[in-house]
């Protein structure tokens, strides 16, 4: 890799490096001329300087090395804001990322020293992570976006060889420790291909289709011939048999089984607290892929909590941390299995989760946190994440509707009771007492004894807690409610659709379900969406929430009747002669006549009708918008006189208004370039002269451009004497 020279010059300043820009869509280290760079930080490493916008091309070229095919993951990263340093060296960074070969740095092989490329057992208990793929490879490099010249990136190659600590090649066709005849011709199966194959097996795709997709994947690294096809067929068949025969029980005792699983899957466990007389059982699970998605989609975005799943059926309830991907679909990025909701335990596992993220990206932070349970402790969220907290009504809406349909047999009574409960929720922000609306409900439907008794016994004792939470926290939108409900339905389908119903009381069974079937399903969904592969999987993933399905209903399919202003009809997309009726239109507590709504779900017809009703002035705003208005009014009414508090409140309101405008403009635009081009020009002084630069958004939602940028102050060159050192090729 690179040019071999007998003598290599050791530079003391990045300013002396030439900028290299090899042609082609991608390039590797072999296409660059490397020089030695000595500093107190890098200890004389190989470096090269390239344009920052060619960084991805370099990483792709390194991944597609025919001798050592691999993938590079971000091991750690740091970031600085412009203007944060008054004095800086020529190699100071705006953005720093260390990339490590995905076959390292840990070695999970037998003995933990040297792991032969083909001599390994598939980890049947950990289908969701990268089983046996980490072989102690020490190849890694760092990329710095220079502080003084943001348009350039400095590549620092700490170890360019794909070897382990013993100095042996540990993966790829050149691995001489591969066992068996023809081992060097065994097709390379990387973690991405392996995860793709496992996901297809878990989804029940026929083996013939899986084999075809698997062969297409390995052809990227080796040619196609009869031998490769035969070995690939054996691999897929063997992997399918292993998955089919795998079991969740590592030990007859559930607690001992979990301890063994935690010991074997340390990379996927961010927190573990065993059950004792004083401590409650807590298990926090996050695979490496989930960690990457949490960093990617969670930064400056919203996290959501799906809490208390299986509280009456599972041994320990399941708590899920969700992010929202580019399509605003809920994506699970961490699972916490525990019955403890105390402030102490919650704070401990949340700190462990954020510490793991900050070890990769120290500047990672979120913009908001959505909860769905009023009993959730708010102090740990505020202390750990330092962000606003929102409240989602998806759980209470779903629970009320399911019990109304179950306990009230008459369809008209069902929609009237649900409408009255909606009025009760809307009255929380009015001057009237919400309990008066509830008393009216009990009087009007006194004959519905089954539902009234259920509501009085189960909900009335804790309604005050729910009302206080709704009043004190902003409410989440209907889109986020639909996304969380979509995850809930998929989780419920995977968890309870099992022949071994007696296994619900075992924690190892739940862990096995989460880290195999559920994890693989979400991995394949996101992979299909972003790569364009598996069109059927992508289409199903896009339409997995009611909100996304509602977007495909044309406006012409929604019909309004002036005689019945609180109802609407929606024509079916499959059969135009079929009409769905939506009652109490324009409210979150609308009820539809379709079968999906009658199961207690938020259907696409209700969402579409509410979208059409939103611009109308004669319709009451949604609950989330009313809570947003209350926040603004409270902020405006805070100062009691013409004092400094008024100035502070106005500043907050203006900042919030500008952020909302930027987000709305970005959502409605065709691309980020269109928004960045409209930013006003701000004149600032630089060394006694004026220079025009673009003002950055206070939202930090607009990334820095990769094009030409104004250079910061040119650093003085280091006047130390240059040295010559021998470099052995």
C-alpha positions in Angstrom: 0.0 0.0 0.0 1.5 3.3 -1.1 5.0 3.9 -2.4 7.9 2.2 -0.9 10.9 4.5 -0.4 14.2 4.0 1.2 14.2 7.3 2.9 11.0 9.2 3.8 10.9 12.8 4.8 9.4 13.6 8.2 7.3 16.7 8.2 6.5 18.9 11.2 3.6 20.9 9.7 0.5 19.9 7.8 0.9 23.1 5.8 3.8 21.4 3.9 1.7 18.6 2.7 0.4 18.6 -0.9 -3.2 18.0 -1.6 -3.9 14.8 -3.5 -7.0 14.0 -5.5 -6.8 10.7 -7.4 -9.2 10.3 -10.3 -12.1 7.8 -10.2 -15.2 7.3 -8.1 -13.2 5.7 -5.3 -9.5 5.3 -4.5 -7.5 3.6 -1.8 -4.2 4.0 0.1 -2.3 2.5 -2.8 -3.3 5.5 -4.9 -1.8 8.1 -2.5 1.8 9.2 -1.7 2.3 8.8 2.0 4.8 10.9 4.1 5.8 10.7 7.7 4.4 13.3 10.0 5.8 13.8 13.5 3.9 15.5 16.3 3.4 14.9 20.0 0.0 13.4 19.2 0.7 11.1 16.2 4.3 9.8 16.9 5.5 9.8 13.3 2.6 8.2 11.4 1.9 8.0 7.7 -0.3 10.9 6.5 -1.9 12.2 3.3 -4.0 15.2 2.5 -7.1 14.9 0.4 -10.2 17.1 -0.3 -12.8 16.6 2.4 -15.5 15.8 0.0 -13.5 12.8 -1.3 -13.4 11.2 2.2 -16.2 8.7 1.4 -14.4 7.7 -1.8 -11.3 6.8 0.1 -13.2 4.8 2.7 -15.0 2.9 0.0 -11.7 2.2 -1.8 -10.2 0.8 1.4 -13.2 -1.4 2.0 -13.0 -2.9 -1.5 -9.4 -4.0 -1.2 -9.2 -7.3 -3.1 -6.6 -8.7 -0.8 -8.3 -7.7 2.5 -12.0 -7.1 1.7 -13.7 -5.6 4.8 -15.7 -2.7 6.2 -14.5 0.1 8.4 -16.6 1.3 11.3 -16.3 4.5 13.4 -14.5 3.5 16.6 -14.6 7.0 18.1 -15.2 10.6 17.1 -14.9 14.2 18.3 -16.2 17.5 17.0 -15.5 21.2 17.5 -17.4 24.3 16.5 -15.8 27.0 14.3 -14.4 29.8 16.3 -14.0 27.7 19.5 -10.2 27.9 19.3 -8.2 31.2 19.6 -4.9 29.5 19.0 -4.4 26.3 17.1 -1.9 24.1 15.3 -2.0 23.3 11.6 -3.4 19.8 12.3 -6.2 20.8 14.7 -9.5 19.3 13.7 -13.1 20.5 13.2 -14.2 16.8 12.9 -12.2 13.8 14.1 -13.1 10.2 13.4 -11.1 7.0 13.9 -12.0 4.2 11.5 -11.2 0.6 12.5 -11.4 -2.6 10.4 -14.5 -4.4 11.3 -12.5 -7.6 11.9 -11.1 -5.8 15.0 -10.0 -4.5 17.4 -11.3 -7.3 19.7 -10.7 -10.9 19.0 -13.6 -13.2 19.7 -11.8 -16.3 18.4 -10.9 -19.4 20.2 -8.4 -18.5 22.9 -8.6 -14.8 21.9 -5.2 -14.8 20.2 -5.2 -16.0 16.6 -8.4 -16.8 14.9 -8.1 -18.6 11.5 -10.3 -17.2 8.8 -12.4 -20.3 8.2 -11.9 -22.2 11.4 -14.7 -20.9 13.6 -18.1 -21.9 15.0 -21.1 -19.8 14.2 -22.5 -18.3 17.4 -26.0 -19.8 17.5 -27.0 -17.7 20.4 -26.3 -14.3 18.8 -27.7 -14.1 15.4 -28.2 -10.4 15.5 -24.6 -9.2 16.1 -21.5 -10.0 14.0 -20.9 -13.6 15.1 -17.2 -14.6 15.1 -16.3 -11.8 12.7 -13.9 -10.0 15.1 -10.5 -11.5 14.7 -8.2 -8.9 16.3 -7.3 -6.9 13.2 -5.2 -3.9 14.1 -5.7 -2.0 10.8 -7.1 1.5 11.6 -6.8 5.1 10.5 -8.0 8.5 11.5 -9.5 11.3 9.4 -9.4 14.9 10.5 -11.3 17.8 8.9 -8.8 20.5 9.4 -9.7 23.5 11.5 -7.6 25.9 9.6 -8.7 24.5 6.2 -12.1 22.9 6.4 -12.2 21.9 2.8 -9.3 19.5 3.4 -9.1 16.2 5.3 -6.0 14.8 6.8 -5.7 11.0 6.7 -3.5 9.5 9.5 -2.9 5.8 9.0 -1.8 4.3 12.3 -1.7 0.7 11.0 -2.0 -0.1 7.3 -1.6 -3.9 7.6 -4.6 -6.2 8.2 -2.8 -8.2 10.9 -3.5 -9.2 14.5 -1.2 -8.4 17.5 0.9 -11.4 16.6 1.6 -9.9 13.2 -0.3 -12.6 11.2 -2.8 -11.8 8.5 -6.1 -12.5 10.2 -8.7 -12.3 7.4 -9.1 -12.3 3.7 -7.7 -14.5 0.9 -4.1 -14.1 2.2 -4.9 -15.6 5.6 -2.5 -18.7 5.7 -4.2 -20.1 8.8 -7.3 -21.0 6.9 -7.9 -24.7 7.4 -8.9 -27.3 4.8 -8.3 -28.0 1.1 -9.0 -25.1 -1.1 -9.4 -22.7 1.9 -8.1 -19.7 0.0 -10.8 -20.2 -2.5 -13.6 -20.1 0.1 -15.8 -17.1 -0.8 -15.5 -14.2 1.6 -18.6 -13.7 3.8 -18.5 -10.3 5.5 -20.7 -9.2 8.4 -23.1 -7.4 6.0 -23.6 -10.4 3.8 -24.0 -12.7 6.8 -26.5 -10.4 8.5 -28.4 -10.1 5.2 -28.6 -13.9 4.8 -29.7 -14.5 8.4 -32.4 -11.8 8.2 -33.8 -13.5 5.1 -33.8 -16.9 6.8 -35.6 -15.4 9.8 -38.3 -13.8 7.6 -39.0 -17.2 6.1 -37.8 -16.5 2.5 -37.3 -19.6 0.4 -33.8 -21.0 0.4 -33.5 -20.7 -3.4 -34.1 -17.0 -3.2 -31.7 -16.6 -0.2 -29.0 -18.5 -2.1 -29.3 -16.3 -5.2 -29.0 -13.1 -3.1 -26.1 -14.6 -1.1 -24.2 -15.4 -4.3 -24.7 -11.9 -5.7 -23.2 -10.5 -2.5 -20.0 -12.6 -2.5 -19.5 -12.0 -6.2 -18.4 -8.5 -5.1 -15.2 -10.1 -3.7 -14.5 -13.1 -5.9 -15.4 -14.4 -9.3 -18.3 -16.6 -10.0 -17.7 -20.3 -10.8 -19.1 -23.7 -9.9 -16.9 -24.1 -6.9 -18.0 -20.7 -5.4 -21.7 -21.5 -6.0 -21.3 -24.9 -4.4 -19.6 -23.5 -1.3 -22.2 -20.7 -1.1 -25.0 -23.3 -1.3 -23.4 -25.3 1.6 -23.0 -22.1 3.7 -26.6 -21.0 3.3 -28.0 -24.5 4.0 -25.7 -24.9 7.0 -26.6 -21.5 8.4 -30.3 -22.2 7.9 -30.0 -25.5 9.8 -28.1 -23.8 12.6 -30.7 -21.1 13.0 -33.6 -23.7 12.8 -32.0 -25.8 15.5 -30.8 -23.0 17.8 -32.4 -22.6 21.2 -32.6 -19.9 23.7 -31.9 -22.1 26.7 -28.2 -22.1 27.6 -29.0 -23.5 31.0 -32.1 -24.9 32.6 -32.0 -22.1 35.2 -33.1 -18.9 33.5 -30.9 -16.7 35.6 -27.8 -18.8 34.9 -28.7 -18.8 31.2 -28.8 -15.0 31.1 -25.4 -14.8 32.8 -24.0 -17.1 30.2 -25.5 -15.0 27.4 -24.2 -11.8 28.8 -20.7 -13.3 29.1 -20.8 -14.4 25.5 -22.2 -11.2 24.1 -20.4 -8.4 26.0 -20.4 -6.2 22.9 -24.2 -6.2 22.8 -24.7 -5.5 26.6 -24.4 -1.9 27.8 -25.7 -2.5 31.3 -26.4 -5.6 33.5 -27.5 -5.8 37.1 -28.3 -9.2 38.5 -31.2 -9.8 40.8 -30.3 -9.8 44.5 -32.1 -9.0 47.8 -31.4 -5.3 47.4 -31.1 -4.8 43.6 -33.6 -5.4 40.9 -32.8 -7.3 37.7 -31.8 -4.9 34.8 -30.5 -6.0 31.4 -29.6 -3.3 28.8 -29.1 -4.7 25.2 -27.7 -2.7 22.3 -26.0 -4.3 19.3 -23.3 -2.5 17.4 -25.7 -1.8 14.5 -28.2 -0.3 17.0 -25.5 1.9 18.4 -24.7 3.2 14.9 -28.3 4.0 14.2 -28.8 5.7 17.5 -25.8 8.0 16.7 -27.0 8.5 13.2 -30.7 9.2 13.7 -30.7 10.3 17.3 -28.3 13.3 17.1 -30.2 16.6 17.3 -33.4 14.5 16.9 -36.1 12.9 19.0 -35.9 9.7 21.0 -39.0 7.9 22.1 -39.7 5.5 24.9 -41.9 2.4 24.4 -42.4 1.3 28.0 -43.9 -1.5 30.0 -44.4 -4.0 27.2 -45.6 -7.4 28.5 -46.1 -6.2 32.1 -48.7 -8.9 32.7 -47.4 -11.7 30.4 -43.6 -11.5 30.6 -41.4 -12.3 33.5 -39.9 -8.8 33.3 -41.4 -6.0 31.2 -39.6 -4.7 28.2 -38.6 -1.0 27.7 -37.5 0.1 24.3 -35.6 3.2 23.2 -36.7 4.3 19.7 -35.3 6.7 17.1 -37.0 7.9 14.0 -35.2 7.2 10.7 -35.3 9.3 7.5 -38.9 8.1 6.8 -39.9 8.9 10.4 -40.3 5.1 11.1 -39.7 4.0 14.7 -36.4 2.1 14.9 -35.5 0.2 18.1 -31.9 1.2 19.2 -31.8 -0.2 22.7 -33.8 -2.7 24.9 -34.0 -2.6 28.7 -35.5 -5.6 30.5 -36.5 -4.8 34.0 -39.4 -4.4 36.4 -37.7 -1.6 38.3 -38.9 2.0 37.5 -37.0 3.6 40.4 -35.1 6.8 39.8 -31.8 5.1 40.9 -32.0 2.2 38.4 -33.3 4.3 35.6 -30.5 6.8 36.0 -27.9 4.1 36.1 -28.8 2.4 32.8 -29.5 5.7 31.0 -26.0 6.9 32.0 -24.5 3.7 30.8 -26.2 4.0 27.5 -25.2 7.6 26.9 -21.6 6.9 28.0 -21.4 4.2 25.4 -22.5 6.7 22.7 -20.2 9.4 23.9 -17.3 7.1 23.7 -17.9 7.1 19.9 -19.2 10.6 19.4 -18.6 13.0 22.3 -20.8 15.7 20.8 -23.9 13.5 20.4 -27.0 14.9 22.0 -30.8 14.7 21.4 -33.4 17.4 20.8 -36.3 15.8 22.7 -37.5 12.7 24.5 -41.0 11.2 24.2 -42.5 9.2 27.0 -45.8 7.2 27.0 -46.1 6.4 30.7 -47.0 9.1 33.3 -45.3 7.0 36.0 -41.9 7.4 34.2 -39.2 9.2 36.2 -38.5 12.5 34.5 -35.4 13.6 36.5 -33.1 10.9 35.0 -34.1 11.9 31.5 -33.5 15.6 32.2 -30.2 15.0 34.0 -28.8 12.5 31.5 -30.1 13.7 28.2 -30.6 17.4 29.1 -33.5 17.9 26.7 -37.2 18.7 26.7 -39.7 15.9 27.4 -42.8 15.3 25.5 -45.8 13.0 26.2 -47.5 10.6 23.7 -51.2 9.6 24.0 -50.9 6.6 21.7 -51.1 4.1 24.6 -54.2 5.6 26.4 -56.0 6.1 23.1 -55.4 2.5 22.0 -56.3 1.0 25.4 -59.6 3.0 25.6 -60.6 2.1 22.1 -59.9 -1.6 22.5 -61.9 -1.8 25.7 -64.8 0.2 24.3 -65.0 -2.2 21.3 -64.7 -5.2 23.6 -67.1 -4.2 26.3 -69.7 -2.2 24.2 -71.5 -4.4 21.6 -73.4 -1.6 19.8 -71.4 0.3 17.1 -73.2 3.6 17.7 -72.6 3.3 21.4 -68.9 2.6 20.7 -68.4 5.8 18.7 -70.4 7.9 21.1 -68.4 6.7 24.1 -65.1 7.2 22.3 -66.2 10.7 21.3 -67.1 11.6 24.9 -63.8 10.5 26.1 -62.2 12.7 23.4 -64.2 15.6 24.7 -62.9 14.8 28.2 -59.3 15.0 26.9 -59.9 18.2 25.1 -61.4 19.8 28.2 -58.1 19.5 30.0 -57.0 22.9 28.4 -60.4 24.6 29.0 -61.7 26.5 32.0 -64.1 23.7 32.8 -63.3 20.8 35.1 -62.4 17.7 33.1 -64.1 15.5 35.8 -67.4 17.2 35.0 -67.2 15.8 31.4 -66.4 12.4 32.8 -69.4 12.6 35.2 -71.6 13.4 32.2 -70.2 10.3 30.4 -71.2 8.1 33.3 -74.7 9.5 33.3 -75.3 9.2 29.6 -74.0 5.6 29.4 -75.2 4.2 32.7 -76.6 1.2 30.9 -73.1 0.2 29.7 -72.3 -1.4 33.1 -69.3 -3.6 31.9 -67.4 -0.7 30.5 -68.3 1.8 33.2 -67.2 -0.6 35.9 -64.0 -1.3 34.1 -63.3 2.5 33.7 -64.1 3.4 37.3 -62.0 0.6 38.7 -59.0 0.8 36.4 -58.8 4.4 35.2 -60.5 6.8 37.6 -57.9 6.2 40.4 -55.0 7.3 38.2 -56.8 9.9 35.9 -55.4 12.7 38.0 -51.9 11.6 37.4 -52.6 11.4 33.6 -54.2 14.9 33.6 -51.2 16.4 35.4 -48.8 14.8 33.0 -50.8 16.0 30.0 -51.0 19.6 31.4 -47.3 19.8 32.3 -45.7 18.2 29.3 -46.1 19.1 25.6 -47.9 16.4 23.6 -46.3 14.5 20.8 -47.8 14.6 17.3 -50.1 12.1 15.7 -47.3 11.0 13.3 -45.0 10.0 16.1 -47.9 8.3 17.9 -48.5 6.2 14.7 -44.8 5.3 14.4 -44.6 4.1 18.1 -47.8 2.2 17.6 -46.4 0.6 14.5 -43.4 -0.7 16.5 -45.7 -1.9 19.2 -47.7 -4.0 16.8 -44.6 -5.5 15.2 -43.1 -6.3 18.6 -46.3 -7.9 19.8 -46.5 -10.0 16.7 -42.9 -11.3 17.2 -43.2 -11.8 20.9 -46.5 -13.5 21.3 -46.7 -15.5 18.0 -44.8 -18.4 19.4 -45.7 -22.1 20.0 -43.7 -22.1 23.2 -46.0 -20.0 25.2 -44.5 -21.3 28.4 -41.3 -19.6 27.4 -42.8 -16.1 28.1 -41.7 -16.4 31.7 -38.0 -16.9 30.7 -35.8 -13.9 30.1 -33.4 -15.8 27.8 -36.3 -16.5 25.5 -37.2 -12.8 25.2 -33.5 -11.9 24.7 -33.3 -14.5 21.9 -36.4 -13.1 20.2 -35.2 -9.5 20.3 -31.6 -10.1 19.1 -32.6 -12.6 16.4 -35.9 -12.2 14.7 -36.8 -8.6 15.6 -33.3 -7.2 15.1 -32.8 -9.0 11.8 -36.2 -7.7 10.6 -35.4 -4.1 11.3 -31.9 -4.5 9.9 -33.2 -5.9 6.6 -35.9 -3.2 6.4 -33.4 -0.3 6.7 -31.0 -2.1 4.3 -33.7 -2.6 1.7 -34.8 1.0 2.0 -31.4 2.5 1.6 -29.8 0.1 -0.9 -32.8 -0.3 -3.2 -32.6 -4.1 -2.8 -35.6 -6.3 -2.0 -38.3 -4.0 -3.4 -41.1 -6.0 -1.7 -39.4 -5.7 1.7 -38.9 -1.9 1.1 -42.6 -1.4 0.1 -43.8 -3.3 3.2 -41.5 -1.3 5.4 -42.6 2.0 4.0 -46.2 1.1 4.5 -45.7 -0.3 8.1 -47.3 2.7 9.8 -50.7 4.2 9.4 -49.2 7.7 8.8 -47.3 6.5 5.7 -50.3 4.6 4.4 -52.4 7.7 4.8 -50.0 9.7 2.6 -50.8 7.4 -0.3 -54.6 8.2 -0.1 -55.4 11.0 -2.7 -57.4 14.0 -1.5 -60.1 13.1 -4.0 -60.8 9.9 -2.1 -62.0 11.9 0.9 -65.7 13.0 0.8 -67.3 15.5 3.2 -71.0 15.9 3.8 -72.2 19.4 4.9 -75.2 17.8 6.6 -72.9 15.8 8.8 -69.9 18.1 9.4 -68.3 15.8 12.1 -68.1 12.8 9.8 -66.3 12.0 6.5 -66.1 9.1 4.0 -63.0 7.7 2.5 -63.1 5.6 -0.7 -61.1 2.4 -0.7 -58.0 2.3 -3.0 -58.6 -1.3 -4.0 -62.3 -1.1 -4.5 -63.8 2.4 -5.2 -67.3 1.2 -4.4 -66.3 0.5 -0.8 -66.5 3.5 1.5 -65.0 3.9 5.1 -66.8 6.2 7.4 -64.9 8.3 9.9 -66.8 9.7 12.9 -65.8 12.7 15.1 -63.5 13.8 12.2 -60.7 16.2 13.0 -60.0 14.7 16.5 -57.4 12.3 17.7 -60.3 10.4 19.1 -61.9 9.7 15.7 -63.3 6.3 15.0 -63.4 4.5 11.6 -65.6 1.7 10.4 -62.6 -0.2 8.9 -61.5 -3.5 10.5 -58.1 -2.1 11.4 -59.7 0.7 13.5 -62.1 -1.8 15.1 -59.1 -3.7 16.5 -58.1 -0.6 18.5 -55.5 0.7 16.1 -55.0 4.2 14.6 -56.0 3.7 11.0 -54.9 5.5 7.8 -58.4 6.8 7.2 -58.6 8.7 10.5 -55.1 10.2 9.8 -56.0 11.2 6.3 -59.3 12.9 7.3 -57.5 14.7 10.1 -54.9 16.0 7.6 -57.8 17.3 5.5 -59.5 18.9 8.5 -56.4 20.6 9.9 -56.5 23.8 7.7 -60.2 24.4 8.4 -60.8 27.2 10.9 -64.1 25.8 12.1 -62.4 22.7 13.5 -60.8 22.5 16.9 -57.0 22.2 16.8 -55.3 18.9 17.6 -54.3 18.1 21.2 -50.6 18.4 20.3 -51.1 21.8 18.7 -53.1 23.0 21.8 -50.4 21.9 24.1 -47.9 23.8 21.9 -50.1 26.9 22.1 -50.1 26.6 25.9 -46.3 26.4 26.0 -46.1 29.6 23.9 -48.7 31.4 26.0 -47.0 30.4 29.2 -43.8 31.7 27.9 -45.4 35.0 26.8 -47.3 35.5 30.0 -44.3 34.7 32.3 -43.1 38.4 32.8 -45.5 40.4 35.0 -44.0 43.8 34.1 -41.9 45.6 31.6 -38.7 44.1 32.9 -35.7 42.1 31.8 -37.8 38.9 32.0 -39.8 40.2 29.1 -36.7 40.6 27.0 -35.6 37.0 27.9 -39.1 35.6 27.0 -39.1 37.5 23.7 -35.7 36.2 22.9 -36.8 32.6 23.6 -39.9 33.0 21.5 -38.0 34.4 18.5 -35.4 31.7 18.7 -38.1 29.1 18.8 -39.9 30.7 15.9 -36.7 30.8 13.8 -36.0 27.1 14.5 -39.6 26.1 13.6 -39.3 28.1 10.3 -36.0 26.4 9.4 -37.4 22.9 10.1 -40.5 23.6 8.1 -38.5 25.1 5.2 -36.2 22.0 5.2 -39.2 19.6 5.2 -40.8 21.4 2.3 -37.7 21.9 0.2 -36.2 19.6 -2.5 -32.8 19.4 -0.8 -30.4 20.9 1.8 -28.7 23.0 -0.9 -31.9 24.9 -1.6 -32.1 25.9 2.1 -28.4 26.7 2.5 -28.5 29.0 -0.6 -31.1 31.2 1.0 -29.1 32.0 4.1 -28.2 35.7 4.4 -24.7 36.9 4.1 -23.0 38.1 7.2 -19.9 40.4 7.1 -17.1 39.7 9.6 -13.6 41.0 10.1 -10.6 38.8 9.4 -7.1 40.3 9.9 -8.3 43.8 9.2 -10.3 43.0 6.1 -13.9 42.1 5.5 -14.9 38.7 4.2 -18.4 37.4 3.3 -19.4 34.2 4.9 -22.7 32.3 5.2 -24.3 32.5 8.6 -25.0 29.1 10.2 -28.4 28.2 11.4 -29.0 28.2 15.2 -30.7 24.8 14.7 -27.5 23.1 13.6 -29.6 21.2 11.2 -27.6 22.4 8.1 -24.3 20.6 7.8 -21.3 22.5 6.7 -20.9 22.5 2.9 -18.2 20.3 1.4 -17.5 22.8 -1.3 -15.1 25.8 -1.2 -14.9 27.5 2.2 -13.1 30.5 3.5 -9.9 29.5 5.1 -9.2 30.5 8.7 -6.1 32.2 9.9 -3.0 30.7 8.4 -0.8 29.2 11.1 2.9 30.1 11.3 5.0 27.3 10.0 7.0 25.3 12.5 10.6 26.3 12.1 12.0 23.1 13.5 14.7 21.4 11.5 13.4 18.7 9.2 14.7 15.2 9.9 15.3 12.2 7.6 14.5 8.7 8.7 14.9 5.4 7.1 11.7 3.7 6.1 11.7 0.0 5.4 9.2 -1.2 2.8 
